[in-house]
Amino acid sequence: HQLGILAQERWRLDEAEYWYRRALDIKQQLGDQPGLAATYHQLGILAHRRRQPDEAETWHRRALAIEEQLDNQPGVAVTFGQLGGLALDRERLDEAETWYRRALDIKQQLGDQPGTANSYRQLGIVAQLRGRLDEAETWYQRALAIDEQLDNRPGMAASFGQIGLLTEVRGRDDEALAWTVRCVALFDEFPHPAAGPGAHHLARQTAKLGIDALARCWQDVTGRPLPDAVREFVSTPPSPSDPEEVLD
């Protein structure tokens, strides 16, 4: 199972499936129900990355059946979130919101603050896609408040990034760039995996506004000059290795 996760992180999807299915065979022989749910979950994520939503939903629902049988509420909440993401990709916004709200209810009952923030962001994305920009901003700001309270930098990066995209939709390009700078500047390394697609959004926004605008914005937001690594990246950004990320 762990070798499958490593292969998946390297985008070796066929290899990941090979390892997951070997794990699945053993877990089925052992009757390891929690283990089966975990591997079903990973196979669902794998199918999602391959743009196979029907197969992904089948795997996630198989995981959900076990999680509900075992009353594994954290697992149920995670699967609700995955099913929400699938519905979102299919542009089924009502269905996505239903799954995300069901996940949120469980996370709040469990006192899962990072999970609650993530659900707020997901609901913000749904609201933004519906054109309800004020509602989307409210969700993102609620997520950010939790992220900052917990000093959860990956969560903060995600919230900064979403607020930046929302601000860009509103036509406030300079302000949007500042939010994206906040996203990527949270980490010493650039680009950092925990910043998600932030570096690619930074390159896209810089192409629109110019490198001088980025240099000024970076200085204003961070109090430091624009790093050479950032300057080089936005000049010739590589293609993202994970097509899922550029959609977020």
GUVOKE-889012 format. One record per residue (C-alpha): x, y, z; residue in one letter; residue number from 1. Coordinates in Angstrom, 1 decimal, decimal comma, always signed. Layout:
BEGIN
<r><X>X</X><Y>Y</Y><Z>Z</Z><rest>A</rest><nr>NUM</nr></r>
...
***
This chain:
BEGIN
<r><X>+0,0</X><Y>+0,0</Y><Z>+0,0</Z><rest>H</rest><nr>1</nr></r>
<r><X>+2,8</X><Y>+2,5</Y><Z>+0,9</Z><rest>Q</rest><nr>2</nr></r>
<r><X>+4,7</X><Y>+1,6</Y><Z>-2,2</Z><rest>L</rest><nr>3</nr></r>
<r><X>+1,6</X><Y>+2,4</Y><Z>-4,2</Z><rest>G</rest><nr>4</nr></r>
<r><X>+1,3</X><Y>+5,8</Y><Z>-2,5</Z><rest>I</rest><nr>5</nr></r>
<r><X>+5,0</X><Y>+6,5</Y><Z>-3,3</Z><rest>L</rest><nr>6</nr></r>
<r><X>+4,5</X><Y>+5,5</Y><Z>-7,0</Z><rest>A</rest><nr>7</nr></r>
<r><X>+1,3</X><Y>+7,7</Y><Z>-7,1</Z><rest>Q</rest><nr>8</nr></r>
<r><X>+3,2</X><Y>+10,7</Y><Z>-5,8</Z><rest>E</rest><nr>9</nr></r>
<r><X>+5,8</X><Y>+10,2</Y><Z>-8,5</Z><rest>R</rest><nr>10</nr></r>
<r><X>+2,9</X><Y>+10,1</Y><Z>-11,1</Z><rest>W</rest><nr>11</nr></r>
<r><X>+3,7</X><Y>+6,4</Y><Z>-11,9</Z><rest>R</rest><nr>12</nr></r>
<r><X>+0,0</X><Y>+5,5</Y><Z>-12,0</Z><rest>L</rest><nr>13</nr></r>
<r><X>+0,3</X><Y>+2,0</Y><Z>-13,5</Z><rest>D</rest><nr>14</nr></r>
<r><X>+2,9</X><Y>+1,1</Y><Z>-10,9</Z><rest>E</rest><nr>15</nr></r>
<r><X>+0,7</X><Y>+2,5</Y><Z>-8,1</Z><rest>A</rest><nr>16</nr></r>
<r><X>-2,2</X><Y>+0,4</Y><Z>-9,2</Z><rest>E</rest><nr>17</nr></r>
<r><X>+0,0</X><Y>-2,7</Y><Z>-9,3</Z><rest>Y</rest><nr>18</nr></r>
<r><X>+1,0</X><Y>-2,2</Y><Z>-5,7</Z><rest>W</rest><nr>19</nr></r>
<r><X>-2,5</X><Y>-1,3</Y><Z>-4,5</Z><rest>Y</rest><nr>20</nr></r>
<r><X>-3,9</X><Y>-4,4</Y><Z>-6,1</Z><rest>R</rest><nr>21</nr></r>
<r><X>-1,3</X><Y>-6,6</Y><Z>-4,5</Z><rest>R</rest><nr>22</nr></r>
<r><X>-2,2</X><Y>-5,0</Y><Z>-1,1</Z><rest>A</rest><nr>23</nr></r>
<r><X>-5,8</X><Y>-5,6</Y><Z>-1,9</Z><rest>L</rest><nr>24</nr></r>
<r><X>-5,4</X><Y>-9,3</Y><Z>-2,5</Z><rest>D</rest><nr>25</nr></r>
<r><X>-3,7</X><Y>-9,8</Y><Z>+0,9</Z><rest>I</rest><nr>26</nr></r>
<r><X>-6,2</X><Y>-7,7</Y><Z>+2,8</Z><rest>K</rest><nr>27</nr></r>
<r><X>-9,1</X><Y>-9,6</Y><Z>+1,2</Z><rest>Q</rest><nr>28</nr></r>
<r><X>-7,5</X><Y>-12,9</Y><Z>+2,3</Z><rest>Q</rest><nr>29</nr></r>
<r><X>-7,1</X><Y>-11,6</Y><Z>+5,8</Z><rest>L</rest><nr>30</nr></r>
<r><X>-10,5</X><Y>-10,1</Y><Z>+6,0</Z><rest>G</rest><nr>31</nr></r>
<r><X>-8,9</X><Y>-6,7</Y><Z>+6,9</Z><rest>D</rest><nr>32</nr></r>
<r><X>-11,9</X><Y>-4,4</Y><Z>+6,5</Z><rest>Q</rest><nr>33</nr></r>
<r><X>-10,2</X><Y>-1,1</Y><Z>+7,6</Z><rest>P</rest><nr>34</nr></r>
<r><X>-7,3</X><Y>-2,0</Y><Z>+5,3</Z><rest>G</rest><nr>35</nr></r>
<r><X>-9,6</X><Y>-2,7</Y><Z>+2,4</Z><rest>L</rest><nr>36</nr></r>
<r><X>-11,3</X><Y>+0,6</Y><Z>+2,8</Z><rest>A</rest><nr>37</nr></r>
<r><X>-8,0</X><Y>+2,4</Y><Z>+2,8</Z><rest>A</rest><nr>38</nr></r>
<r><X>-6,9</X><Y>+0,7</Y><Z>-0,4</Z><rest>T</rest><nr>39</nr></r>
<r><X>-10,3</X><Y>+1,3</Y><Z>-2,1</Z><rest>Y</rest><nr>40</nr></r>
<r><X>-9,9</X><Y>+4,9</Y><Z>-1,2</Z><rest>H</rest><nr>41</nr></r>
<r><X>-6,4</X><Y>+5,1</Y><Z>-2,8</Z><rest>Q</rest><nr>42</nr></r>
<r><X>-7,7</X><Y>+3,3</Y><Z>-5,9</Z><rest>L</rest><nr>43</nr></r>
<r><X>-10,5</X><Y>+5,9</Y><Z>-6,1</Z><rest>G</rest><nr>44</nr></r>
<r><X>-8,0</X><Y>+8,7</Y><Z>-6,0</Z><rest>I</rest><nr>45</nr></r>
<r><X>-5,9</X><Y>+7,0</Y><Z>-8,6</Z><rest>L</rest><nr>46</nr></r>
<r><X>-8,9</X><Y>+6,6</Y><Z>-11,0</Z><rest>A</rest><nr>47</nr></r>
<r><X>-9,8</X><Y>+10,3</Y><Z>-10,3</Z><rest>H</rest><nr>48</nr></r>
<r><X>-6,3</X><Y>+11,3</Y><Z>-11,5</Z><rest>R</rest><nr>49</nr></r>
<r><X>-6,7</X><Y>+9,2</Y><Z>-14,6</Z><rest>R</rest><nr>50</nr></r>
<r><X>-9,9</X><Y>+11,1</Y><Z>-15,4</Z><rest>R</rest><nr>51</nr></r>
<r><X>-12,0</X><Y>+8,0</Y><Z>-14,8</Z><rest>Q</rest><nr>52</nr></r>
<r><X>-14,8</X><Y>+9,4</Y><Z>-12,6</Z><rest>P</rest><nr>53</nr></r>
<r><X>-17,2</X><Y>+6,4</Y><Z>-12,8</Z><rest>D</rest><nr>54</nr></r>
<r><X>-14,5</X><Y>+4,0</Y><Z>-11,7</Z><rest>E</rest><nr>55</nr></r>
<r><X>-13,3</X><Y>+6,5</Y><Z>-9,0</Z><rest>A</rest><nr>56</nr></r>
<r><X>-16,9</X><Y>+6,7</Y><Z>-7,6</Z><rest>E</rest><nr>57</nr></r>
<r><X>-17,2</X><Y>+2,9</Y><Z>-7,5</Z><rest>T</rest><nr>58</nr></r>
<r><X>-14,0</X><Y>+2,6</Y><Z>-5,4</Z><rest>W</rest><nr>59</nr></r>
<r><X>-15,0</X><Y>+5,4</Y><Z>-3,1</Z><rest>H</rest><nr>60</nr></r>
<r><X>-18,5</X><Y>+4,0</Y><Z>-2,5</Z><rest>R</rest><nr>61</nr></r>
<r><X>-16,9</X><Y>+0,6</Y><Z>-1,7</Z><rest>R</rest><nr>62</nr></r>
<r><X>-14,7</X><Y>+2,3</Y><Z>+0,8</Z><rest>A</rest><nr>63</nr></r>
<r><X>-17,7</X><Y>+4,3</Y><Z>+2,2</Z><rest>L</rest><nr>64</nr></r>
<r><X>-19,7</X><Y>+1,1</Y><Z>+2,7</Z><rest>A</rest><nr>65</nr></r>
<r><X>-17,0</X><Y>-0,3</Y><Z>+4,9</Z><rest>I</rest><nr>66</nr></r>
<r><X>-16,4</X><Y>+2,9</Y><Z>+6,8</Z><rest>E</rest><nr>67</nr></r>
<r><X>-20,1</X><Y>+3,3</Y><Z>+7,6</Z><rest>E</rest><nr>68</nr></r>
<r><X>-20,3</X><Y>-0,4</Y><Z>+8,7</Z><rest>Q</rest><nr>69</nr></r>
<r><X>-17,3</X><Y>+0,2</Y><Z>+11,1</Z><rest>L</rest><nr>70</nr></r>
<r><X>-18,7</X><Y>+3,6</Y><Z>+12,1</Z><rest>D</rest><nr>71</nr></r>
<r><X>-15,4</X><Y>+5,1</Y><Z>+11,1</Z><rest>N</rest><nr>72</nr></r>
<r><X>-16,6</X><Y>+8,7</Y><Z>+11,1</Z><rest>Q</rest><nr>73</nr></r>
<r><X>-13,3</X><Y>+10,4</Y><Z>+10,1</Z><rest>P</rest><nr>74</nr></r>
<r><X>-13,1</X><Y>+8,0</Y><Z>+7,2</Z><rest>G</rest><nr>75</nr></r>
<r><X>-16,7</X><Y>+8,6</Y><Z>+6,2</Z><rest>V</rest><nr>76</nr></r>
<r><X>-16,0</X><Y>+12,4</Y><Z>+6,2</Z><rest>A</rest><nr>77</nr></r>
<r><X>-12,9</X><Y>+12,0</Y><Z>+4,0</Z><rest>V</rest><nr>78</nr></r>
<r><X>-14,9</X><Y>+9,8</Y><Z>+1,5</Z><rest>T</rest><nr>79</nr></r>
<r><X>-17,7</X><Y>+12,4</Y><Z>+1,4</Z><rest>F</rest><nr>80</nr></r>
<r><X>-15,1</X><Y>+14,9</Y><Z>+0,5</Z><rest>G</rest><nr>81</nr></r>
<r><X>-13,8</X><Y>+12,7</Y><Z>-2,3</Z><rest>Q</rest><nr>82</nr></r>
<r><X>-17,3</X><Y>+12,2</Y><Z>-3,7</Z><rest>L</rest><nr>83</nr></r>
<r><X>-17,8</X><Y>+15,9</Y><Z>-3,5</Z><rest>G</rest><nr>84</nr></r>
<r><X>-14,7</X><Y>+16,5</Y><Z>-5,6</Z><rest>G</rest><nr>85</nr></r>
<r><X>-15,9</X><Y>+14,0</Y><Z>-8,2</Z><rest>L</rest><nr>86</nr></r>
<r><X>-19,3</X><Y>+15,7</Y><Z>-8,4</Z><rest>A</rest><nr>87</nr></r>
<r><X>-17,5</X><Y>+19,1</Y><Z>-8,7</Z><rest>L</rest><nr>88</nr></r>
<r><X>-15,4</X><Y>+17,8</Y><Z>-11,7</Z><rest>D</rest><nr>89</nr></r>
<r><X>-18,7</X><Y>+16,7</Y><Z>-13,3</Z><rest>R</rest><nr>90</nr></r>
<r><X>-20,1</X><Y>+20,2</Y><Z>-12,8</Z><rest>E</rest><nr>91</nr></r>
<r><X>-22,8</X><Y>+18,7</Y><Z>-10,5</Z><rest>R</rest><nr>92</nr></r>
<r><X>-22,7</X><Y>+21,6</Y><Z>-8,1</Z><rest>L</rest><nr>93</nr></r>
<r><X>-25,8</X><Y>+20,7</Y><Z>-6,0</Z><rest>D</rest><nr>94</nr></r>
<r><X>-24,4</X><Y>+17,2</Y><Z>-5,5</Z><rest>E</rest><nr>95</nr></r>
<r><X>-21,0</X><Y>+18,5</Y><Z>-4,7</Z><rest>A</rest><nr>96</nr></r>
<r><X>-22,4</X><Y>+20,9</Y><Z>-2,1</Z><rest>E</rest><nr>97</nr></r>
<r><X>-24,4</X><Y>+18,1</Y><Z>-0,5</Z><rest>T</rest><nr>98</nr></r>
<r><X>-21,3</X><Y>+15,9</Y><Z>-0,1</Z><rest>W</rest><nr>99</nr></r>
<r><X>-19,2</X><Y>+18,7</Y><Z>+1,2</Z><rest>Y</rest><nr>100</nr></r>
<r><X>-21,8</X><Y>+19,7</Y><Z>+3,8</Z><rest>R</rest><nr>101</nr></r>
<r><X>-22,2</X><Y>+16,2</Y><Z>+5,0</Z><rest>R</rest><nr>102</nr></r>
<r><X>-18,4</X><Y>+16,0</Y><Z>+5,4</Z><rest>A</rest><nr>103</nr></r>
<r><X>-18,5</X><Y>+19,4</Y><Z>+7,2</Z><rest>L</rest><nr>104</nr></r>
<r><X>-21,1</X><Y>+18,2</Y><Z>+9,7</Z><rest>D</rest><nr>105</nr></r>
<r><X>-19,0</X><Y>+15,2</Y><Z>+10,7</Z><rest>I</rest><nr>106</nr></r>
<r><X>-15,8</X><Y>+17,2</Y><Z>+11,0</Z><rest>K</rest><nr>107</nr></r>
<r><X>-17,4</X><Y>+19,8</Y><Z>+13,2</Z><rest>Q</rest><nr>108</nr></r>
<r><X>-18,8</X><Y>+17,1</Y><Z>+15,4</Z><rest>Q</rest><nr>109</nr></r>
<r><X>-15,4</X><Y>+15,5</Y><Z>+15,7</Z><rest>L</rest><nr>110</nr></r>
<r><X>-13,7</X><Y>+18,9</Y><Z>+16,4</Z><rest>G</rest><nr>111</nr></r>
<r><X>-11,5</X><Y>+18,4</Y><Z>+13,4</Z><rest>D</rest><nr>112</nr></r>
<r><X>-10,4</X><Y>+22,0</Y><Z>+12,8</Z><rest>Q</rest><nr>113</nr></r>
<r><X>-8,1</X><Y>+21,4</Y><Z>+9,8</Z><rest>P</rest><nr>114</nr></r>
<r><X>-10,8</X><Y>+19,3</Y><Z>+8,2</Z><rest>G</rest><nr>115</nr></r>
<r><X>-13,4</X><Y>+21,9</Y><Z>+8,9</Z><rest>T</rest><nr>116</nr></r>
<r><X>-11,3</X><Y>+24,6</Y><Z>+7,2</Z><rest>A</rest><nr>117</nr></r>
<r><X>-10,8</X><Y>+22,3</Y><Z>+4,2</Z><rest>N</rest><nr>118</nr></r>
<r><X>-14,6</X><Y>+21,8</Y><Z>+3,9</Z><rest>S</rest><nr>119</nr></r>
<r><X>-15,1</X><Y>+25,6</Y><Z>+4,1</Z><rest>Y</rest><nr>120</nr></r>
<r><X>-12,7</X><Y>+26,0</Y><Z>+1,2</Z><rest>R</rest><nr>121</nr></r>
<r><X>-14,5</X><Y>+23,4</Y><Z>-0,8</Z><rest>Q</rest><nr>122</nr></r>
<r><X>-17,9</X><Y>+25,1</Y><Z>-0,2</Z><rest>L</rest><nr>123</nr></r>
<r><X>-16,2</X><Y>+28,3</Y><Z>-1,2</Z><rest>G</rest><nr>124</nr></r>
<r><X>-15,2</X><Y>+26,8</Y><Z>-4,5</Z><rest>I</rest><nr>125</nr></r>
<r><X>-18,8</X><Y>+25,6</Y><Z>-5,2</Z><rest>V</rest><nr>126</nr></r>
<r><X>-20,1</X><Y>+29,1</Y><Z>-4,4</Z><rest>A</rest><nr>127</nr></r>
<r><X>-17,5</X><Y>+30,7</Y><Z>-6,6</Z><rest>Q</rest><nr>128</nr></r>
<r><X>-18,4</X><Y>+28,5</Y><Z>-9,5</Z><rest>L</rest><nr>129</nr></r>
<r><X>-22,1</X><Y>+29,5</Y><Z>-9,0</Z><rest>R</rest><nr>130</nr></r>
<r><X>-21,1</X><Y>+33,1</Y><Z>-9,3</Z><rest>G</rest><nr>131</nr></r>
<r><X>-21,8</X><Y>+33,8</Y><Z>-5,6</Z><rest>R</rest><nr>132</nr></r>
<r><X>-18,6</X><Y>+35,6</Y><Z>-5,0</Z><rest>L</rest><nr>133</nr></r>
<r><X>-19,5</X><Y>+37,2</Y><Z>-1,6</Z><rest>D</rest><nr>134</nr></r>
<r><X>-20,5</X><Y>+33,8</Y><Z>-0,3</Z><rest>E</rest><nr>135</nr></r>
<r><X>-17,3</X><Y>+32,3</Y><Z>-1,6</Z><rest>A</rest><nr>136</nr></r>
<r><X>-15,2</X><Y>+34,9</Y><Z>+0,1</Z><rest>E</rest><nr>137</nr></r>
<r><X>-17,0</X><Y>+34,3</Y><Z>+3,4</Z><rest>T</rest><nr>138</nr></r>
<r><X>-16,2</X><Y>+30,6</Y><Z>+3,2</Z><rest>W</rest><nr>139</nr></r>
<r><X>-12,5</X><Y>+31,3</Y><Z>+2,3</Z><rest>Y</rest><nr>140</nr></r>
<r><X>-12,1</X><Y>+33,8</Y><Z>+5,1</Z><rest>Q</rest><nr>141</nr></r>
<r><X>-13,6</X><Y>+31,3</Y><Z>+7,6</Z><rest>R</rest><nr>142</nr></r>
<r><X>-11,1</X><Y>+28,7</Y><Z>+6,4</Z><rest>A</rest><nr>143</nr></r>
<r><X>-8,3</X><Y>+31,1</Y><Z>+6,7</Z><rest>L</rest><nr>144</nr></r>
<r><X>-9,2</X><Y>+32,1</Y><Z>+10,2</Z><rest>A</rest><nr>145</nr></r>
<r><X>-8,8</X><Y>+28,5</Y><Z>+11,3</Z><rest>I</rest><nr>146</nr></r>
<r><X>-5,6</X><Y>+28,0</Y><Z>+9,3</Z><rest>D</rest><nr>147</nr></r>
<r><X>-4,0</X><Y>+31,0</Y><Z>+10,9</Z><rest>E</rest><nr>148</nr></r>
<r><X>-5,1</X><Y>+30,1</Y><Z>+14,4</Z><rest>Q</rest><nr>149</nr></r>
<r><X>-3,5</X><Y>+26,6</Y><Z>+13,9</Z><rest>L</rest><nr>150</nr></r>
<r><X>-0,5</X><Y>+28,0</Y><Z>+12,0</Z><rest>D</rest><nr>151</nr></r>
<r><X>-1,4</X><Y>+25,4</Y><Z>+9,4</Z><rest>N</rest><nr>152</nr></r>
<r><X>+0,8</X><Y>+26,7</Y><Z>+6,5</Z><rest>R</rest><nr>153</nr></r>
<r><X>-0,5</X><Y>+24,3</Y><Z>+3,8</Z><rest>P</rest><nr>154</nr></r>
<r><X>-4,0</X><Y>+25,3</Y><Z>+4,8</Z><rest>G</rest><nr>155</nr></r>
<r><X>-3,1</X><Y>+29,0</Y><Z>+4,8</Z><rest>M</rest><nr>156</nr></r>
<r><X>-1,5</X><Y>+28,6</Y><Z>+1,4</Z><rest>A</rest><nr>157</nr></r>
<r><X>-4,7</X><Y>+27,0</Y><Z>+0,0</Z><rest>A</rest><nr>158</nr></r>
<r><X>-6,8</X><Y>+29,7</Y><Z>+1,5</Z><rest>S</rest><nr>159</nr></r>
<r><X>-4,5</X><Y>+32,5</Y><Z>+0,2</Z><rest>F</rest><nr>160</nr></r>
<r><X>-4,5</X><Y>+30,9</Y><Z>-3,2</Z><rest>G</rest><nr>161</nr></r>
<r><X>-8,3</X><Y>+30,6</Y><Z>-3,4</Z><rest>Q</rest><nr>162</nr></r>
<r><X>-8,8</X><Y>+34,2</Y><Z>-2,3</Z><rest>I</rest><nr>163</nr></r>
<r><X>-6,3</X><Y>+35,3</Y><Z>-4,9</Z><rest>G</rest><nr>164</nr></r>
<r><X>-8,3</X><Y>+33,5</Y><Z>-7,7</Z><rest>L</rest><nr>165</nr></r>
<r><X>-11,5</X><Y>+35,0</Y><Z>-6,4</Z><rest>L</rest><nr>166</nr></r>
<r><X>-10,0</X><Y>+38,4</Y><Z>-6,4</Z><rest>T</rest><nr>167</nr></r>
<r><X>-8,8</X><Y>+37,9</Y><Z>-9,9</Z><rest>E</rest><nr>168</nr></r>
<r><X>-12,3</X><Y>+37,0</Y><Z>-11,0</Z><rest>V</rest><nr>169</nr></r>
<r><X>-13,4</X><Y>+40,3</Y><Z>-9,6</Z><rest>R</rest><nr>170</nr></r>
<r><X>-10,9</X><Y>+42,1</Y><Z>-11,9</Z><rest>G</rest><nr>171</nr></r>
<r><X>-8,6</X><Y>+43,2</Y><Z>-9,1</Z><rest>R</rest><nr>172</nr></r>
<r><X>-5,4</X><Y>+41,9</Y><Z>-10,6</Z><rest>D</rest><nr>173</nr></r>
<r><X>-2,8</X><Y>+43,7</Y><Z>-8,4</Z><rest>D</rest><nr>174</nr></r>
<r><X>-4,6</X><Y>+42,5</Y><Z>-5,3</Z><rest>E</rest><nr>175</nr></r>
<r><X>-4,9</X><Y>+39,0</Y><Z>-6,6</Z><rest>A</rest><nr>176</nr></r>
<r><X>-1,2</X><Y>+38,9</Y><Z>-7,2</Z><rest>L</rest><nr>177</nr></r>
<r><X>-0,5</X><Y>+39,9</Y><Z>-3,6</Z><rest>A</rest><nr>178</nr></r>
<r><X>-2,7</X><Y>+37,0</Y><Z>-2,4</Z><rest>W</rest><nr>179</nr></r>
<r><X>-0,7</X><Y>+34,6</Y><Z>-4,6</Z><rest>T</rest><nr>180</nr></r>
<r><X>+2,6</X><Y>+36,0</Y><Z>-3,3</Z><rest>V</rest><nr>181</nr></r>
<r><X>+1,3</X><Y>+35,3</Y><Z>+0,2</Z><rest>R</rest><nr>182</nr></r>
<r><X>+0,5</X><Y>+31,7</Y><Z>-0,8</Z><rest>C</rest><nr>183</nr></r>
<r><X>+3,9</X><Y>+30,9</Y><Z>-2,2</Z><rest>V</rest><nr>184</nr></r>
<r><X>+6,0</X><Y>+32,9</Y><Z>+0,2</Z><rest>A</rest><nr>185</nr></r>
<r><X>+4,9</X><Y>+30,9</Y><Z>+3,2</Z><rest>L</rest><nr>186</nr></r>
<r><X>+7,7</X><Y>+28,4</Y><Z>+2,5</Z><rest>F</rest><nr>187</nr></r>
<r><X>+11,4</X><Y>+28,8</Y><Z>+2,1</Z><rest>D</rest><nr>188</nr></r>
<r><X>+11,5</X><Y>+26,5</Y><Z>-0,8</Z><rest>E</rest><nr>189</nr></r>
<r><X>+10,1</X><Y>+27,6</Y><Z>-4,1</Z><rest>F</rest><nr>190</nr></r>
<r><X>+8,1</X><Y>+26,1</Y><Z>-5,6</Z><rest>P</rest><nr>191</nr></r>
<r><X>+6,9</X><Y>+24,2</Y><Z>-2,6</Z><rest>H</rest><nr>192</nr></r>
<r><X>+4,5</X><Y>+21,2</Y><Z>-3,0</Z><rest>P</rest><nr>193</nr></r>
<r><X>+2,3</X><Y>+22,4</Y><Z>-0,1</Z><rest>A</rest><nr>194</nr></r>
<r><X>+1,6</X><Y>+25,6</Y><Z>-2,0</Z><rest>A</rest><nr>195</nr></r>
<r><X>-0,3</X><Y>+23,6</Y><Z>-4,6</Z><rest>G</rest><nr>196</nr></r>
<r><X>-0,7</X><Y>+25,3</Y><Z>-7,9</Z><rest>P</rest><nr>197</nr></r>
<r><X>+0,3</X><Y>+28,7</Y><Z>-6,4</Z><rest>G</rest><nr>198</nr></r>
<r><X>+3,6</X><Y>+28,9</Y><Z>-8,3</Z><rest>A</rest><nr>199</nr></r>
<r><X>+1,8</X><Y>+28,3</Y><Z>-11,7</Z><rest>H</rest><nr>200</nr></r>
<r><X>-0,8</X><Y>+30,9</Y><Z>-10,9</Z><rest>H</rest><nr>201</nr></r>
<r><X>+2,0</X><Y>+33,3</Y><Z>-9,9</Z><rest>L</rest><nr>202</nr></r>
<r><X>+3,6</X><Y>+32,8</Y><Z>-13,3</Z><rest>A</rest><nr>203</nr></r>
<r><X>+0,3</X><Y>+33,3</Y><Z>-15,1</Z><rest>R</rest><nr>204</nr></r>
<r><X>-0,4</X><Y>+36,5</Y><Z>-13,2</Z><rest>Q</rest><nr>205</nr></r>
<r><X>+3,1</X><Y>+37,8</Y><Z>-13,8</Z><rest>T</rest><nr>206</nr></r>
<r><X>+2,7</X><Y>+37,2</Y><Z>-17,5</Z><rest>A</rest><nr>207</nr></r>
<r><X>-0,3</X><Y>+39,5</Y><Z>-17,4</Z><rest>K</rest><nr>208</nr></r>
<r><X>+1,1</X><Y>+42,2</Y><Z>-15,1</Z><rest>L</rest><nr>209</nr></r>
<r><X>+4,9</X><Y>+42,1</Y><Z>-15,8</Z><rest>G</rest><nr>210</nr></r>
<r><X>+7,9</X><Y>+41,1</Y><Z>-13,8</Z><rest>I</rest><nr>211</nr></r>
<r><X>+8,4</X><Y>+44,6</Y><Z>-12,4</Z><rest>D</rest><nr>212</nr></r>
<r><X>+4,9</X><Y>+44,4</Y><Z>-10,8</Z><rest>A</rest><nr>213</nr></r>
<r><X>+5,8</X><Y>+41,1</Y><Z>-9,3</Z><rest>L</rest><nr>214</nr></r>
<r><X>+9,0</X><Y>+42,5</Y><Z>-7,9</Z><rest>A</rest><nr>215</nr></r>
<r><X>+7,2</X><Y>+45,4</Y><Z>-6,3</Z><rest>R</rest><nr>216</nr></r>
<r><X>+4,5</X><Y>+43,2</Y><Z>-4,9</Z><rest>C</rest><nr>217</nr></r>
<r><X>+6,9</X><Y>+40,7</Y><Z>-3,5</Z><rest>W</rest><nr>218</nr></r>
<r><X>+8,8</X><Y>+43,5</Y><Z>-1,7</Z><rest>Q</rest><nr>219</nr></r>
<r><X>+5,6</X><Y>+44,9</Y><Z>-0,3</Z><rest>D</rest><nr>220</nr></r>
<r><X>+4,2</X><Y>+41,6</Y><Z>+0,9</Z><rest>V</rest><nr>221</nr></r>
<r><X>+7,3</X><Y>+40,0</Y><Z>+2,3</Z><rest>T</rest><nr>222</nr></r>
<r><X>+9,6</X><Y>+42,9</Y><Z>+3,0</Z><rest>G</rest><nr>223</nr></r>
<r><X>+12,3</X><Y>+41,1</Y><Z>+0,9</Z><rest>R</rest><nr>224</nr></r>
<r><X>+13,5</X><Y>+41,4</Y><Z>-2,7</Z><rest>P</rest><nr>225</nr></r>
<r><X>+12,2</X><Y>+39,0</Y><Z>-5,3</Z><rest>L</rest><nr>226</nr></r>
<r><X>+14,3</X><Y>+35,8</Y><Z>-5,1</Z><rest>P</rest><nr>227</nr></r>
<r><X>+16,2</X><Y>+34,7</Y><Z>-8,1</Z><rest>D</rest><nr>228</nr></r>
<r><X>+14,5</X><Y>+31,3</Y><Z>-8,0</Z><rest>A</rest><nr>229</nr></r>
<r><X>+11,0</X><Y>+32,9</Y><Z>-8,3</Z><rest>V</rest><nr>230</nr></r>
<r><X>+12,2</X><Y>+35,3</Y><Z>-11,1</Z><rest>R</rest><nr>231</nr></r>
<r><X>+13,6</X><Y>+32,3</Y><Z>-13,1</Z><rest>E</rest><nr>232</nr></r>
<r><X>+10,4</X><Y>+30,2</Y><Z>-12,5</Z><rest>F</rest><nr>233</nr></r>
<r><X>+7,9</X><Y>+32,8</Y><Z>-13,7</Z><rest>V</rest><nr>234</nr></r>
<r><X>+10,1</X><Y>+33,5</Y><Z>-16,8</Z><rest>S</rest><nr>235</nr></r>
<r><X>+10,0</X><Y>+29,8</Y><Z>-17,9</Z><rest>T</rest><nr>236</nr></r>
<r><X>+7,5</X><Y>+27,9</Y><Z>-15,7</Z><rest>P</rest><nr>237</nr></r>
<r><X>+7,6</X><Y>+24,1</Y><Z>-16,1</Z><rest>P</rest><nr>238</nr></r>
<r><X>+4,4</X><Y>+22,3</Y><Z>-16,9</Z><rest>S</rest><nr>239</nr></r>
<r><X>+2,7</X><Y>+20,9</Y><Z>-13,7</Z><rest>P</rest><nr>240</nr></r>
<r><X>+3,2</X><Y>+17,2</Y><Z>-13,2</Z><rest>S</rest><nr>241</nr></r>
<r><X>-0,2</X><Y>+16,8</Y><Z>-11,7</Z><rest>D</rest><nr>242</nr></r>
<r><X>-3,1</X><Y>+18,0</Y><Z>-13,9</Z><rest>P</rest><nr>243</nr></r>
<r><X>-5,4</X><Y>+17,8</Y><Z>-10,9</Z><rest>E</rest><nr>244</nr></r>
<r><X>-3,6</X><Y>+20,6</Y><Z>-9,1</Z><rest>E</rest><nr>245</nr></r>
<r><X>-3,9</X><Y>+23,2</Y><Z>-11,8</Z><rest>V</rest><nr>246</nr></r>
<r><X>-7,7</X><Y>+22,9</Y><Z>-11,6</Z><rest>L</rest><nr>247</nr></r>
<r><X>-7,9</X><Y>+23,8</Y><Z>-7,9</Z><rest>D</rest><nr>248</nr></r>
***
